[in-house]
Amino acid sequence: MRNLTKIIKVRPLKNFNQWVFIKKNLTRKTNSNLNEKLITSLSEKHFMLRIIFTIEQKSNA
């Protein structure tokens, strides 16, 4: 099974001038509900982060 690394560019609600990059390592199984799961985990761990840009997908093929 291939590991996929998702690089997410987000920006905190309190400081709109600062961008934050978050890397998520996921397996191919979780790829179907990717956006929903990422938003859930991000809001839980990093309070309220708004995902502005689209998710770049990079696979280590």
Beta strands, then each sheet from edge to edge (+ up, - down):
strand 1: 3-12
strand 2: 20-27
strand 3: 49-51
strand 4: 56-59
sheet 1: 2+ 1- 3+
sheet 2: 2+ 1- 4+
end
